[in-house]
Amino acid sequence: MTTAPTPPVAARAAQPRWLRMAPPAMVAGVLGAMTVALHVRDPHSQGSWGLCPSAAVGFWCPGCGGLRAVNDLTDLRILDAASSNLLFVASIPILAYIFYRWAAGRWTDRRWDPSERSTNFSAVALIVLMVLFAVVRNTTAGSWLAP
């Protein structure tokens, strides 16, 4: 009894470029809208965007000051933005690079696929950095990092 050979696994059908670029375009649109909202409604005013739960209990989390930093960046006040949240401002080039690699990969249909090991290392490094930043900014030695 002979069996017919199985057909090769069909390659994934190539999507049109406009469909591949929809997710990066949506992310860019949402980030743009949020940035405009933060520029228009100044987060430096007390309670303009609500109350941060961690700041209410006297603890500065790694994200505290991030809204003020975005507002300062929209006015091109880089030092003021770094004073609001240094970790956020320092991470912008890294996030921009990751977004670029993702969007360029979707544009050319050559997806960027970092290894699982590097992804796991990056996630652990990010968590450790955020915890260290939060701890240091809540000590007297790191009070200059508090927003």
Secondary structure, DSSP 8 states (H G I E B T S, - for coil): ----------------HHHHTHHHHHHHHHHHHHHHHHHHS-TTSTTTT---HHHHTT---TTTTHHHHHHHHHTT-HHHHHHH-HHHHHHHHHHHHHHHHHHHHHHHT------HHHHHHHHHHHHHHHHHHHHHHTSSTTGGG--
